Amino acid sequence: MTIDLQLYNTADRKVSVFKPLTPGKVGIYLCGATVQAPPHIGHIRSGVNFDILRRWLSASGYDVTFIRNVTDIDDKILHKAVHEEIPWWAVAMKYERAFSDAYAALNVLPPTYEPRATGHISQMIELMQLLIERGHAYAPGNGDVYLDVRSLKSYLTLSNQKLDDLQPAEDADLTHKRDPRDFALWKAAKPGDPSWPTPWGPGRPGWHLECSAMAHAYLGEAFDIHGGGLDLIFPHHENEIAQSESAGWGFANIWMHNAWVTTSGEKMSKSLGNSLQVHEILKKVRGIELRWYLGSAHYRSMLEFSFEALEEASVNFRRIEAFLKRAAGLIGGEVGIEIAPEFANAMNDDLAVPQGLAFISEAMKLGNNAITANDKNEIAKPAAYIRGALSILGCDPFDAAYSGGSTTDKDVLDGLVELAIEQRNAARARKDFAASDLIRDSLTKIGITIEDTPNGTRWNI
């Protein structure tokens, strides 16, 4: 018997049964990329975590509308444009494509809609007008527009901070603010910067305004789930709530936040100089292996990155992959896809992926025992359960998403080694130990070690 889906809500710090606002349908808004640099694995972990959520909701029978925005105008983008000596829009498009490539390499499903900030200026202007009319925003006359945080009945409820404890940013312009803690909805144009006309003067949007406007445009005044990284709780998500609730909208029913990828205990970021770009890591492992690694921890747990841990995860995944391919050969057809009750319960428990992986491990033992006993009837069930779990985790090795790309040197190496191991196993099965030893020794000479375990043969470089 499976349990009902339960999710952790950052807003109330509780795990509760998920009840969509509209039966059978789910609206999700995920804060996407600020496209000012190539993506590192910290960025892509968010994409993977919420892709797992989306896949599980769809598998559970929900019609999911998934919105992931692109911030294509920002101080960092303008700074990068100066540094790279190209137009700001060229910077945004260059790195938006880099993010799209990374998502595709890790089989992150495309969003239902992927709105860009610069494509929704009119909705932002309408929202600012509404906020001014309702007495929650003001235009001091210099082209800026600010939200008056003191006008709100509640503010900072997501992060549980006190307004009077907040300090204004070191670079904040306090000249035109009523309160140092008021934040910019709209920034007046500076010489040489891109700008759009508004009733209050030319300028460009503040970071927070775009998400309130776009979430409303695509999901309405209230929707089910708003997602993002822990670092977005304050100020970004707090300010989204302030804007949207000041407009009279219900906004997000549940707030979900994924934890960081850390290196040496610190959040991965450009400022720390320890960013690991996805396209560089994909030179070492396949996209399916990187996804397996990034999705293996619970989404609310920090993931401490190391290449040793990545390689270990890759080896473990290759073991599962080899089992499924061997099972397919023994069955004489395609392995089915079935969601086991044990895996469903793990996913319904706030996406408890680690427990789901434990189930996959147990199913592997049953499957390998069936292979050892040459019991083809008993192989199909655990194989289908494993493939069903992998389909939710986005790591199904039979998924066309992983077979449509170009072949890499690593793909060739993996294929040749697996072929050699299959030949060795076949030699051992017919008791041709001389041939078996020759294959093992030949692999050793080129730097590949193999190990026979109860779960099958594993190899490493």
MITI-531200 format. One record per residue: x, y, z of N, C-alpha, C in turn; residue in one letter. Coordinates in steps of 0.2 Angstrom, whole numbers, padded with zeros to 4 digits, always signed. Layout:
# MITI-531200
XYZXYZXYZA...
END
This chain:
# MITI-531200
+0004-0006+0000+0000+0000+0000+0004+0006+0000M+0003+0011-0004+0007+0017-0005+0004+0022-0001T+0008+0027+0002+0006+0032+0006+0005+0038+0001I+0001+0043+0003+0000+0049+0000+0006+0054-0001D+0007+0057-0006+0013+0062-0007+0013+0067-0001L+0019+0067+0002+0020+0072+0007+0026+0077+0005Q+0025+0083+0006+0031+0088+0004+0032+0092+0010L+0039+0094+0010+0041+0099+0015+0040+0106+0013Y+0036+0110+0017+0035+0117+0015+0040+0122+0019N+0044+0125+0016+0048+0130+0019+0045+0135+0023T+0039+0137+0021+0035+0142+0024+0033+0141+0031A+0031+0134+0032+0029+0132+0039+0033+0127+0042D+0039+0125+0039+0044+0121+0041+0041+0114+0043R+0036+0112+0039+0032+0105+0040+0032+0101+0034K+0032+0095+0035+0030+0090+0030+0023+0088+0030V+0019+0090+0025+0012+0089+0025+0010+0085+0018S+0004+0082+0019+0001+0079+0013-0001+0084+0007V+0002+0083+0001+0001+0088-0004-0006+0088-0007F-0009+0093-0007-0016+0094-0010-0016+0100-0015K-0016+0098-0021-0016+0103-0026-0022+0108-0026P-0021+0114-0028-0027+0119-0028-0032+0117-0033L-0030+0114-0038-0035+0111-0043-0034+0104-0044T-0039+0099-0042-0038+0092-0042-0036+0090-0049P-0030+0086-0049-0028+0083-0055-0023+0087-0058G-0022+0093-0056-0017+0098-0060-0012+0101-0055K-0006+0102-0057-0001+0105-0053+0003+0111-0057V+0003+0117-0054+0007+0122-0056+0013+0123-0052G+0019+0123-0056+0026+0124-0053+0029+0130-0056I+0032+0134-0052+0037+0139-0054+0043+0138-0051Y+0049+0138-0055+0055+0137-0053+0060+0143-0055L+0063+0146-0050+0068+0151-0052+0074+0148-0056C+0074+0150-0062+0079+0148-0067+0086+0152-0066G+0089+0152-0072+0096+0154-0072+0096+0162-0073A+0101+0165-0070+0103+0172-0072+0109+0170-0077T+0108+0172-0083+0113+0169-0088+0118+0174-0090V+0123+0174-0085+0129+0178-0085+0136+0174-0085Q+0135+0167-0085+0141+0163-0085+0139+0156-0087A+0144+0151-0089+0142+0144-0090+0139+0141-0083P+0135+0136-0084+0132+0133-0078+0137+0129-0074P+0137+0129-0067+0141+0124-0064+0136+0119-0061H+0139+0114-0057+0134+0109-0055+0130+0111-0050I+0132+0116-0046+0127+0119-0041+0121+0122-0044G+0121+0125-0050+0115+0127-0054+0111+0121-0056H+0114+0116-0059+0111+0111-0062+0108+0106-0057I+0110+0106-0051+0107+0102-0046+0100+0104-0045R+0098+0110-0045+0092+0113-0044+0087+0110-0050S+0090+0110-0056+0086+0108-0061+0085+0100-0061G+0090+0097-0059+0089+0089-0058+0084+0088-0052V+0084+0091-0046+0080+0090-0041+0072+0091-0043N+0071+0097-0046+0064+0099-0047+0062+0095-0053F+0066+0092-0058+0064+0088-0063+0062+0081-0060D+0065+0079-0055+0063+0073-0051+0056+0074-0049I+0055+0079-0045+0048+0081-0043+0043+0081-0048L+0045+0084-0054+0040+0085-0059+0038+0078-0062R+0043+0074-0063+0042+0067-0066+0038+0063-0061R+0039+0064-0054+0035+0060-0050+0028+0062-0050W+0027+0068-0050+0020+0071-0050+0016+0068-0057L+0020+0068-0062+0017+0066-0069+0015+0059-0068S+0020+0055-0065+0019+0048-0064+0013+0046-0060A+0012+0051-0055+0007+0050-0050+0000+0052-0053S+0000+0054-0060-0006+0055-0063-0008+0063-0063G-0004+0067-0061-0005+0074-0062-0004+0077-0068Y-0007+0082-0071-0006+0086-0076-0002+0092-0074D+0005+0092-0076+0009+0097-0073+0011+0103-0078V+0010+0109-0075+0013+0115-0079+0019+0117-0076T+0024+0117-0079+0031+0118-0076+0034+0124-0079F+0035+0130-0075+0038+0136-0078+0045+0137-0075I+0050+0138-0079+0056+0139-0077+0059+0146-0080R+0060+0151-0077+0061+0157-0080+0069+0158-0082N+0070+0163-0086+0077+0165-0088+0078+0172-0086V+0082+0174-0082+0084+0181-0080+0089+0183-0085T+0087+0187-0090+0092+0189-0096+0094+0196-0096D+0092+0200-0090+0094+0207-0089+0096+0207-0082I+0102+0210-0080+0104+0210-0073+0111+0213-0073D+0113+0216-0067+0119+0219-0066+0125+0215-0068D+0125+0208-0067+0130+0204-0068+0131+0203-0076K+0125+0203-0079+0125+0202-0086+0128+0208-0090I+0127+0214-0087+0129+0220-0090+0137+0221-0089L+0139+0218-0083+0146+0218-0081+0150+0214-0086H+0147+0208-0087+0150+0203-0091+0151+0205-0099K+0146+0209-0101+0146+0212-0108+0151+0217-0109A+0153+0221-0103+0159+0225-0104+0165+0221-0104V+0165+0216-0100+0172+0212-0099+0173+0208-0106H+0167+0205-0109+0168+0201-0115+0168+0206-0121E+0166+0212-0121+0166+0217-0126+0161+0215-0131E+0155+0212-0129+0150+0211-0134+0143+0213-0131I+0138+0214-0135+0132+0217-0132+0129+0213-0126P+0125+0216-0122+0122+0212-0116+0118+0206-0118W+0114+0208-0123+0109+0202-0126+0113+0197-0129W+0119+0198-0131+0123+0192-0134+0126+0188-0128A+0128+0191-0123+0130+0188-0117+0124+0183-0114V+0118+0186-0114+0112+0182-0111+0111+0176-0116A+0111+0177-0122+0109+0172-0127+0115+0166-0126M+0121+0169-0126+0127+0164-0126+0126+0159-0120K+0125+0162-0114+0125+0158-0108+0118+0154-0107Y+0112+0157-0110+0106+0153-0110+0107+0147-0114E+0110+0147-0119+0111+0141-0123+0116+0136-0119R+0121+0139-0116+0125+0134-0112+0121+0131-0106A+0116+0134-0103+0112+0131-0098+0107+0126-0102F+0104+0128-0108+0100+0123-0111+0104+0117-0113S+0110+0117-0115+0114+0112-0117+0115+0107-0111D+0117+0110-0105+0118+0107-0099+0112+0103-0097A+0106+0106-0097+0100+0103-0095+0099+0097-0099Y+0100+0098-0106+0098+0092-0111+0103+0087-0109A+0110+0088-0108+0114+0083-0107+0113+0078-0101A+0109+0081-0096+0107+0078-0090+0100+0076-0090L+0097+0076-0096+0090+0074-0097+0085+0077-0092N+0086+0084-0091+0081+0088-0088+0076+0090-0093V+0070+0088-0092+0064+0089-0096+0063+0097-0098L+0062+0099-0104+0061+0106-0105+0055+0108-0101P+0055+0114-0099+0049+0117-0095+0043+0117-0100P+0037+0118-0097+0031+0119-0101+0032+0126-0105T+0034+0131-0101+0036+0137-0104+0042+0140-0100Y+0046+0143-0104+0052+0146-0101+0053+0153-0103E+0049+0158-0099+0049+0165-0101+0055+0168-0099P+0057+0173-0103+0063+0178-0102+0060+0184-0098R+0064+0187-0094+0062+0193-0091+0061+0199-0096A+0065+0199-0101+0064+0205-0105+0058+0204-0110T+0055+0198-0110+0049+0198-0114+0043+0199-0110G+0044+0201-0104+0038+0203-0099+0038+0209-0096H+0041+0214-0099+0041+0221-0096+0034+0224-0095I+0030+0223-0100+0023+0226-0099+0019+0223-0093S+0020+0216-0092+0017+0214-0086+0020+0217-0080Q+0027+0218-0080+0030+0221-0074+0027+0228-0073M+0026+0232-0078+0024+0239-0077+0017+0239-0075I+0013+0234-0077+0006+0234-0074+0006+0232-0067E+0011+0227-0065+0011+0226-0058+0013+0232-0054L+0018+0235-0056+0020+0241-0052+0015+0246-0051M+0011+0247-0057+0005+0252-0056+0000+0250-0051Q-0001+0243-0051-0006+0240-0046-0003+0242-0039L+0004+0240-0038+0006+0241-0031+0006+0248-0029L+0007+0253-0033+0007+0260-0032+0000+0262-0030I-0005+0260-0034-0012+0261-0032-0014+0258-0026E-0011+0253-0024-0013+0250-0017-0009+0252-0012R-0005+0257-0013-0001+0260-0007+0005+0256-0005G+0007+0252-0009+0013+0247-0007+0019+0249-0010H+0019+0253-0015+0025+0255-0019+0025+0263-0020A+0031+0265-0022+0031+0273-0023+0037+0274-0028Y+0036+0279-0032+0041+0282-0037+0043+0289-0035A+0049+0289-0032+0052+0295-0029+0053+0301-0034P+0053+0299-0041+0053+0305-0046+0060+0304-0050G+0064+0300-0048+0071+0299-0051+0071+0294-0057N+0065+0290-0057+0065+0285-0062+0065+0278-0059G+0067+0278-0052+0066+0272-0048+0059+0271-0046D+0058+0264-0044+0051+0262-0041+0053+0258-0035V+0051+0259-0029+0052+0255-0024+0046+0252-0020Y+0047+0246-0017+0042+0243-0013+0043+0246-0006L+0037+0248-0003+0037+0251+0004+0036+0245+0009D+0041+0242+0011+0041+0236+0016+0037+0237+0022V+0037+0244+0024+0034+0245+0031+0026+0245+0030R+0024+0245+0023+0017+0245+0022+0014+0238+0023S+0018+0233+0023+0016+0226+0023+0014+0224+0030L+0009+0220+0031+0007+0217+0037+0012+0212+0039K+0014+0208+0034+0019+0203+0036+0025+0203+0030S+0031+0202+0033+0036+0202+0028+0042+0198+0032Y+0045+0194+0028+0051+0190+0030+0048+0184+0034L+0042+0182+0033+0039+0176+0036+0043+0169+0033T+0045+0170+0027+0049+0164+0024+0055+0162+0027L+0059+0168+0029+0066+0167+0032+0066+0168+0039S+0060+0170+0042+0059+0171+0049+0064+0176+0052N+0065+0182+0048+0069+0187+0051+0065+0193+0053Q+0068+0198+0057+0065+0204+0059+0067+0209+0054K+0062+0213+0052+0064+0219+0048+0069+0224+0051L+0068+0225+0057+0073+0230+0060+0080+0227+0061D+0081+0221+0060+0088+0218+0060+0091+0218+0054D+0088+0220+0048+0091+0220+0042+0095+0226+0041L+0101+0225+0037+0105+0230+0036+0105+0232+0028Q+0105+0238+0026+0105+0239+0019+0111+0237+0016P+0111+0235+0009+0117+0233+0006+0122+0239+0006A+0128+0237+0006+0134+0242+0006+0134+0247+0000E+0131+0244-0006+0131+0249-0012+0124+0252-0013D+0120+0251-0008+0113+0254-0009+0113+0261-0009A+0109+0264-0014+0108+0271-0014+0102+0273-0010D+0103+0276-0004+0098+0278+0001+0095+0284+0000L+0097+0288-0006+0095+0295-0007+0087+0295-0008T+0084+0291-0011+0077+0291-0013+0073+0286-0010H+0075+0283-0005+0071+0278-0002+0068+0281+0005K+0062+0279+0006+0058+0281+0012+0061+0277+0018R+0063+0271+0017+0066+0266+0022+0072+0263+0019D+0078+0262+0022+0084+0259+0019+0082+0252+0017P+0077+0249+0020+0076+0242+0018+0071+0241+0012R+0068+0246+0010+0064+0246+0004+0068+0243-0002D+0065+0239-0006+0069+0236-0012+0066+0239-0018F+0071+0239-0023+0069+0242-0030+0065+0237-0034A+0059+0239-0037+0056+0236-0042+0058+0237-0049L+0060+0244-0049+0062+0246-0056+0068+0251-0055W+0074+0250-0059+0080+0254-0058+0080+0259-0064K+0081+0266-0062+0082+0271-0067+0087+0270-0072A+0087+0272-0078+0092+0270-0083+0098+0274-0082A+0104+0271-0083+0110+0274-0082+0113+0274-0089K+0118+0279-0090+0120+0280-0097+0124+0274-0100P+0122+0272-0106+0124+0266-0109+0121+0260-0108G+0117+0260-0102+0113+0253-0101+0107+0253-0105D+0105+0246-0106+0098+0245-0109+0092+0248-0105P+0087+0250-0108+0081+0253-0104+0075+0252-0108S+0069+0252-0104+0063+0252-0107+0059+0258-0104W+0054+0260-0108+0050+0266-0106+0045+0264-0101P+0044+0268-0096+0038+0267-0091+0035+0274-0089T+0029+0274-0086+0027+0280-0084+0031+0284-0079P+0036+0281-0076+0040+0284-0071+0047+0286-0074W+0048+0284-0080+0055+0286-0083+0058+0279-0086G+0063+0280-0090+0066+0274-0093+0070+0270-0088P+0071+0264-0089+0075+0260-0084+0074+0252-0086G+0076+0248-0081+0075+0241-0082+0073+0238-0075R+0071+0232-0075+0068+0229-0069+0073+0227-0064P+0070+0227-0058+0074+0224-0052+0073+0217-0053G+0078+0213-0049+0078+0206-0050+0072+0203-0048W+0069+0205-0042+0063+0201-0039+0056+0202-0043H+0056+0208-0046+0049+0210-0050+0047+0205-0055L+0052+0202-0059+0051+0198-0065+0047+0192-0063E+0049+0189-0057+0047+0182-0056+0039+0183-0053C+0038+0188-0050+0031+0189-0048+0026+0190-0054S+0029+0194-0059+0025+0196-0065+0024+0189-0069A+0030+0185-0070+0029+0180-0074+0025+0174-0071M+0026+0173-0065+0022+0168-0061+0015+0169-0062A+0013+0175-0061+0006+0177-0062+0004+0176-0069H+0008+0178-0074+0006+0178-0081+0005+0170-0083A+0008+0166-0081+0008+0159-0083+0004+0154-0078Y+0004+0156-0072+0001+0151-0067-0005+0154-0064L-0006+0161-0064-0012+0164-0061-0010+0167-0054G-0015+0169-0051-0014+0173-0044-0012+0168-0039E-0014+0162-0040-0011+0157-0035-0009+0150-0038A-0004+0147-0036-0002+0141-0039+0001+0136-0034F+0003+0130-0035+0004+0125-0030+0011+0126-0027D+0016+0126-0031+0023+0125-0029+0028+0130-0032I+0032+0133-0028+0037+0138-0030+0044+0135-0028H+0048+0134-0032+0055+0131-0030+0061+0135-0032G+0066+0133-0029+0073+0137-0030+0078+0134-0025G+0084+0137-0025+0089+0135-0021+0088+0139-0014G+0092+0136-0009+0091+0139-0002+0093+0146-0002L+0098+0148-0006+0101+0155-0006+0096+0160-0009D+0090+0157-0012+0085+0162-0014+0080+0164-0009L+0080+0160-0003+0075+0162+0002+0075+0169+0003I+0080+0172+0005+0081+0179+0006+0087+0182+0002F+0086+0187-0002+0080+0191-0002+0075+0190-0007P+0077+0185-0012+0073+0185-0018+0066+0182-0017H+0065+0177-0014+0058+0174-0013+0054+0178-0008H+0058+0181-0003+0054+0185+0002+0051+0191-0002E+0055+0194-0006+0053+0200-0010+0047+0198-0015N+0048+0192-0018+0042+0190-0022+0036+0189-0019E+0036+0186-0013+0030+0186-0008+0027+0193-0007I+0032+0197-0005+0030+0204-0003+0026+0208-0009A+0029+0207-0015+0026+0210-0021+0019+0207-0023Q+0019+0200-0023+0013+0197-0025+0007+0198-0020S+0009+0197-0014+0004+0198-0009+0001+0205-0008E+0006+0210-0009+0004+0217-0010-0001+0218-0015S+0000+0214-0021-0005+0215-0026-0012+0212-0025A-0012+0208-0020-0018+0205-0018-0019+0197-0021G-0013+0195-0023-0013+0188-0025-0011+0183-0020W-0014+0177-0021-0012+0171-0016-0005+0169-0017G-0003+0169-0023+0004+0167-0025+0005+0159-0023F+0011+0157-0021+0013+0150-0020+0010+0147-0014A+0007+0141-0015+0005+0137-0009+0010+0134-0005N+0015+0131-0008+0021+0127-0005+0027+0130-0008I+0032+0131-0003+0039+0133-0005+0043+0128-0004W+0047+0126-0010+0052+0120-0009+0059+0123-0011M+0064+0121-0007+0071+0123-0008+0076+0118-0008H+0080+0117-0013+0085+0112-0013+0091+0115-0010N+0095+0111-0007+0101+0113-0004+0107+0113-0009A+0113+0116-0006+0118+0117-0011+0122+0111-0012W+0126+0112-0018+0132+0108-0019+0138+0112-0016V+0142+0108-0011+0147+0112-0008+0154+0109-0010T+0159+0113-0009+0166+0110-0009+0170+0113-0003T+0173+0108+0000+0176+0110+0006+0171+0113+0011S+0165+0111+0011+0160+0114+0016+0157+0120+0014G+0159+0123+0009+0157+0130+0007+0152+0129+0001E+0147+0134+0000+0143+0134-0005+0147+0135-0012K+0145+0131-0017+0149+0132-0023+0146+0139-0026M+0151+0143-0028+0149+0150-0031+0155+0153-0035S+0154+0157-0039+0159+0161-0043+0164+0164-0038K+0161+0167-0033+0165+0172-0028+0170+0167-0025S+0169+0161-0023+0173+0157-0020+0179+0154-0024L+0178+0155-0031+0183+0152-0036+0183+0145-0036G+0178+0141-0034+0178+0134-0034+0172+0131-0038N+0170+0135-0043+0164+0133-0047+0167+0127-0052S+0163+0122-0053+0164+0117-0057+0159+0117-0063L+0161+0119-0069+0157+0120-0074+0155+0113-0077Q+0148+0112-0079+0145+0106-0081+0149+0104-0087V+0150+0108-0092+0153+0105-0098+0160+0103-0097H+0164+0105-0092+0170+0102-0090+0170+0095-0087E+0165+0094-0082+0164+0088-0079+0161+0083-0084I+0158+0085-0089+0155+0080-0094+0161+0077-0099L+0167+0080-0098+0172+0077-0101+0175+0071-0098K+0173+0070-0091+0175+0065-0087+0170+0059-0086K+0164+0061-0086+0158+0056-0085+0153+0058-0090V+0149+0053-0091+0143+0054-0095+0137+0058-0091R+0133+0061-0095+0128+0065-0092+0123+0061-0088G+0122+0055-0089+0118+0051-0085+0121+0049-0079I+0128+0049-0079+0131+0047-0072+0132+0054-0068E+0132+0059-0071+0132+0066-0067+0126+0067-0064L+0120+0065-0068+0114+0066-0065+0112+0061-0060R+0115+0055-0060+0114+0050-0055+0117+0053-0048W+0123+0056-0049+0127+0058-0043+0123+0064-0040Y+0121+0069-0044+0118+0075-0042+0111+0074-0039L+0107+0069-0041+0101+0067-0039+0101+0062-0033G+0107+0059-0031+0107+0054-0026+0105+0056-0019S+0107+0062-0017+0106+0065-0011+0099+0067-0010A+0096+0068-0004+0090+0071-0003+0090+0078-0005H+0085+0081-0008+0085+0087-0011+0087+0093-0006Y+0085+0091+0001+0086+0096+0006+0092+0095+0010R+0096+0090+0007+0103+0089+0010+0109+0092+0006S+0114+0095+0010+0120+0097+0006+0123+0091+0003M+0126+0093-0003+0130+0088-0007+0137+0090-0007L+0141+0087-0004+0148+0088-0004+0152+0085-0010E+0154+0089-0015+0157+0087-0021+0164+0085-0020F+0166+0079-0023+0172+0077-0024+0173+0073-0031S+0178+0073-0034+0179+0069-0040+0179+0061-0038F+0181+0060-0032+0181+0053-0030+0174+0050-0029E+0170+0055-0026+0163+0053-0024+0159+0052-0031A+0161+0057-0036+0158+0056-0042+0160+0050-0046L+0166+0048-0046+0168+0042-0049+0165+0036-0046E+0164+0036-0039+0161+0030-0036+0154+0030-0038E+0150+0035-0038+0144+0035-0040+0143+0033-0047A+0148+0035-0052+0148+0033-0059+0148+0025-0059S+0153+0022-0055+0154+0015-0055+0148+0011-0053V+0145+0014-0048+0139+0011-0045+0133+0011-0050N+0133+0016-0054+0128+0017-0059+0129+0012-0065F+0135+0012-0067+0137+0007-0072+0135+0000-0070R+0136-0002-0064+0134-0008-0062+0126-0010-0063R+0122-0005-0061+0115-0005-0062+0114-0006-0070I+0117-0001-0074+0116-0001-0081+0118-0008-0084E+0123-0011-0082+0126-0017-0085+0120-0023-0083A+0118-0022-0077+0113-0027-0075+0107-0027-0079F+0104-0021-0081+0098-0020-0085+0099-0022-0092L+0105-0021-0094+0107-0023-0101+0108-0031-0102K+0110-0034-0096+0111-0041-0096+0104-0044-0096R+0100-0041-0091+0093-0044-0090+0089-0043-0097A+0090-0038-0101+0087-0037-0107+0089-0043-0112A+0095-0044-0112+0098-0050-0116+0095-0056-0114G+0095-0058-0108+0092-0064-0105+0085-0065-0106L+0081-0059-0105+0074-0059-0106+0072-0060-0114I+0077-0058-0118+0075-0058-0125+0071-0053-0128G+0071-0047-0124+0066-0042-0126+0067-0036-0122G+0063-0031-0123+0064-0024-0119+0062-0026-0111E+0066-0023-0107+0064-0023-0100+0058-0018-0099V+0053-0021-0095+0047-0016-0094+0049-0011-0089G+0044-0007-0088+0044-0001-0083+0039-0002-0078I+0040-0002-0072+0035-0003-0067+0037+0000-0060E+0033+0004-0057+0034+0007-0051+0033+0003-0045I+0038+0001-0041+0036-0003-0035+0033+0001-0030A+0029-0003-0026+0026+0001-0020+0031+0004-0015P+0037+0000-0014+0042+0002-0010+0045+0009-0012E+0046+0009-0019+0049+0015-0022+0044+0021-0021F+0038+0019-0023+0033+0025-0023+0032+0028-0016A+0033+0023-0010+0033+0026-0004+0038+0031-0002N+0044+0029-0005+0050+0033-0004+0049+0040-0007A+0047+0040-0013+0046+0046-0017+0040+0050-0013M+0035+0047-0011+0030+0051-0008+0032+0053-0001N+0037+0051+0002+0040+0054+0008+0044+0060+0007D+0042+0065+0004+0046+0071+0003+0052+0069-0002D+0050+0065-0007+0055+0064-0012+0062+0061-0009L+0061+0055-0005+0066+0052-0001+0070+0048-0006A+0074+0051-0010+0078+0047-0015+0083+0042-0012V+0086+0044-0007+0091+0039-0004+0088+0032-0002P+0081+0033+0000+0078+0027+0002+0076+0023-0005Q+0075+0027-0010+0073+0024-0016+0079+0021-0019G+0085+0023-0018+0091+0020-0020+0092+0014-0016L+0091+0013-0010+0091+0007-0006+0087+0002-0009A+0081+0004-0011+0076-0001-0014+0079-0004-0021F+0082+0001-0025+0086-0002-0031+0091-0007-0029I+0095-0005-0024+0100-0010-0022+0097-0017-0020S+0092-0017-0017+0089-0023-0015+0086-0027-0021E+0083-0023-0025+0081-0026-0032+0086-0029-0036A+0092-0026-0036+0098-0028-0039+0100-0035-0037M+0100-0036-0030+0102-0042-0027+0097-0048-0029K+0091-0046-0029+0086-0051-0032+0087-0053-0039L+0088-0048-0043+0089-0049-0050+0096-0053-0052G+0101-0051-0048+0107-0055-0049+0107-0062-0047N+0103-0063-0041+0102-0070-0039+0098-0074-0044N+0093-0071-0048+0090-0074-0053+0094-0076-0059A+0099-0071-0060+0103-0072-0066+0108-0078-0064I+0110-0078-0058+0115-0084-0056+0111-0090-0057T+0105-0090-0055+0101-0096-0055+0098-0098-0062A+0099-0093-0067+0097-0094-0074+0089-0094-0074N+0086-0091-0069+0079-0091-0069+0076-0084-0072D+0075-0085-0079+0073-0079-0083+0066-0077-0080K+0062-0081-0078+0055-0078-0075+0056-0074-0069N+0061-0075-0065+0062-0070-0059+0066-0064-0061E+0069-0064-0067+0073-0058-0068+0069-0052-0070I+0063-0053-0074+0060-0048-0077+0057-0043-0071A+0054-0046-0066+0051-0041-0061+0056-0036-0058K+0061-0038-0055+0066-0034-0052+0069-0029-0057P+0070-0031-0063+0073-0027-0068+0068-0021-0070A+0061-0023-0070+0056-0018-0072+0055-0013-0066A+0056-0016-0060+0056-0011-0054+0062-0006-0055Y+0068-0009-0056+0074-0004-0056+0073+0001-0062I+0071-0001-0068+0070+0003-0073+0064+0008-0072R+0059+0006-0068+0054+0011-0066+0056+0016-0062G+0061+0014-0057+0064+0019-0052+0068+0024-0056A+0072+0021-0061+0077+0025-0065+0073+0030-0069L+0067+0028-0072+0064+0033-0076+0062+0039-0072S+0060+0038-0065+0058+0044-0061+0064+0048-0060I+0070+0045-0059+0076+0048-0057+0079+0051-0063L+0076+0050-0069+0079+0053-0075+0085+0049-0077G+0086+0043-0075+0093+0040-0077+0091+0033-0080C+0086+0032-0084+0085+0026-0087+0090+0025-0093D+0094+0020-0093+0099+0020-0098+0096+0018-0105P+0090+0016-0105+0086+0015-0112+0083+0021-0114F+0083+0026-0111+0079+0032-0113+0083+0035-0119D+0079+0037-0124+0081+0039-0130+0085+0046-0129A+0084+0049-0124+0088+0056-0122+0095+0054-0122A+0097+0048-0120+0104+0047-0119+0107+0043-0125Y+0103+0042-0130+0106+0038-0135+0106+0043-0142S+0103+0049-0141+0103+0053-0147+0109+0057-0148G+0113+0058-0143+0119+0062-0144+0125+0059-0148G+0130+0063-0149+0136+0060-0152+0140+0056-0148S+0143+0051-0150+0147+0046-0147+0154+0050-0144T+0156+0049-0138+0162+0052-0136+0167+0046-0135T+0173+0048-0134+0179+0043-0132+0177+0039-0126D+0174+0042-0121+0172+0038-0115+0167+0033-0117K+0162+0035-0121+0157+0030-0123+0160+0024-0127D+0165+0025-0131+0168+0020-0134+0172+0015-0129V+0176+0019-0125+0180+0015-0120+0175+0011-0116L+0169+0014-0113+0165+0010-0109+0162+0004-0113D+0160+0005-0119+0158-0001-0123+0162-0006-0124G+0169-0005-0126+0174-0010-0127+0175-0014-0120L+0176-0010-0115+0177-0014-0108+0171-0018-0107V+0165-0016-0107+0159-0020-0106+0159-0026-0110E+0161-0025-0117+0161-0031-0121+0167-0036-0119L+0172-0033-0117+0178-0038-0115+0175-0042-0109A+0172-0038-0104+0170-0042-0098+0164-0047-0100I+0160-0045-0104+0155-0050-0106+0158-0057-0109E+0164-0056-0113+0167-0061-0116+0171-0065-0111Q+0174-0062-0106+0177-0065-0100+0172-0069-0096R+0166-0066-0095+0161-0070-0091+0158-0076-0095N+0158-0075-0101+0156-0081-0105+0161-0086-0105A+0167-0084-0105+0173-0089-0105+0173-0093-0098A+0171-0089-0093+0171-0093-0086+0165-0097-0086R+0160-0095-0089+0153-0099-0089+0155-0106-0092A+0159-0106-0097+0160-0113-0101+0166-0116-0098R+0169-0113-0093+0175-0116-0089+0181-0115-0093K+0182-0110-0098+0188-0109-0102+0192-0104-0098D+0195-0106-0092+0198-0101-0088+0205-0098-0091F+0208-0102-0096+0213-0099-0099+0211-0092-0103A+0206-0093-0107+0203-0087-0110+0201-0082-0106A+0198-0084-0100+0196-0079-0095+0201-0075-0092S+0207-0079-0090+0213-0075-0087+0216-0071-0092D+0216-0073-0099+0220-0069-0104+0216-0062-0105L+0209-0062-0105+0206-0056-0105+0207-0051-0099I+0207-0054-0093+0208-0050-0087+0215-0047-0087R+0220-0051-0089+0227-0049-0089+0228-0044-0095D+0225-0044-0100+0225-0039-0106+0222-0033-0104S+0217-0033-0100+0214-0027-0097+0218-0024-0092L+0221-0028-0088+0226-0025-0083+0232-0021-0086T+0235-0024-0092+0240-0021-0095+0239-0014-0098K+0232-0013-0099+0231-0006-0102+0228-0002-0096I+0229-0004-0090+0227+0000-0084+0220+0000-0082G+0216-0006-0084+0209-0007-0081+0209-0013-0077I+0207-0012-0071+0206-0017-0066+0199-0019-0065T+0198-0026-0064+0191-0028-0064+0191-0032-0057I+0185-0032-0054+0184-0035-0048+0177-0039-0048E+0177-0046-0047+0171-0050-0046+0168-0049-0040D+0162-0047-0040+0158-0046-0033+0151-0050-0034T+0148-0051-0028+0141-0054-0028+0136-0051-0033P+0137-0044-0034+0133-0040-0038+0135-0040-0046N+0140-0044-0047+0143-0044-0054+0150-0041-0054G+0152-0040-0060+0159-0038-0062+0159-0031-0062T+0164-0028-0058+0165-0020-0059+0172-0019-0061R+0173-0013-0064+0179-0011-0067+0181-0004-0066W+0187-0002-0066+0189+0005-0065+0196+0006-0068N+0197+0012-0069+0204+0014-0072+0209+0015-0067I
END
